[in-house]
């Protein structure tokens, strides 16, 4: 019991037996006012008792997810709920932004990153369970335009008439870092750098292209895998470092059976089928 609660109970005991105070009518004081200190002491004492965890808290898992995996994660979450009866609550963003939130004690229990570096850091910092990390997907990068005839292959990037090219922030988004690496490998980065417009994450980057704010952009293949609109070029893997995406159980989720079961489900055949449909390579 908290010190505040103990003090409140002590005050309550000091009030003595509950009895009608004398001469209430003569003094003009109401019964309610007379007992008000007692009622307040009771409310404070009850409100500060510790509350035991409910079974419902073990029926939900809170997951931080890299933005590229949004659609696949939502589908996997629905399958997980159908199979296990447990619910998944997602927060989407760039891997760097999510990791920063985790270091600030954000209430996530599982972290699905778009790289391997941040989950490794989480383990090293004591924010995640050491033996829980694994690669849940291999990401793919694509150059995309809503113009059906614009994108053919790498030569599209050499077109002088393209004013704006969308790319995710390479400092916080692994797909942005991969895009910059691909442009450098092709010897085009210095030429294209003044034309780059940066999204906070890969979801915003895709929106720049989908809305026409950028003529084309480097997006996750998963974002365009389920439709045939526009034109696209799958960036060869040898042009950039592998987009190995790791998952890890965070310290906050270590005692939540739903969190551990979600990670196990992510390794299973049903989740694997979803990942394949969105263009991801197999993980561990």
C-alpha positions, 0 to 999 in steps of 0.5 A: 500500500502506498504511503499516501493510502496509509496516511488516508487510512490513519486519518480515517481511523482517527475520525472515530466511530461514525455517529450523527454529530450533535445539533446539526440543525442548530448549527446549520451543517448538513450530514453530508458536510459532516461526513465529507472528510470521512468519504474523501479518506475512503476514496483516496485509500481505495484508489491507491490500492494496487490493482492486479493484472487482469486476464485481458492484459494477456490477450493482447500484444502491442507491436511496433512495426516498420512502415514497409510491413504495414499491409502484411502485418495487418493481414497477419494480425487478423489471422493471428486473432482468428487462430488464437483469439488474441488481439494485436495492437500495432504502431507503424513508423520508421525503424529509427523513430520506433526505436527512439520511442522504445528507448523512451519506455514506449509501451511496446512488447514486440519490435518488427524492424526494417533492419537488424541493427536496431533490434541488436541495439535493443538487446545490447541496451537491455531493452529486449530479450537476448535469445528472441531475435530473428529475421522475419522477412527479407525486404525488396526495394522498387522504383515506382511511378504512377505514370504507366510508361515512365519507369523501365529500368535504371535508365529512368533515373538518368532522365533529365526531365524528372524534377522530384524523386521520393526517398525515405529518410536514410537516417531513420528508414532502412529502405531510404538507406538502401535507395541511397546505396543503390544510387551510389552504386549506379554512380547517380547519387551526386546528380540526383541528390538535389532532386530528392524529396524525403519522406519521414518513413517509407509510407509517406514516401509512397504517398509522395509518388501516389499523389503525384507530388514526386514523379517517381520514388524508391518504395518497398516492393510490398507497397505495390505488390498487390496492385498493377497500377503505374510502372515499376522496376525492382531494384536488383539486390546487388545494388544495395545492402540486404534488407534483412528485417529482424523481430525481437521480444521487448523486455515489456513483453517478456511475461506476456504469453500473447507476445511470445505466441505472436512471434511464434506465429510470425515464423509459421506457414500462415504468416509466411504465405502472407509475406510471400504475397507481399513480395518478401523473401523468407526469413529465418 
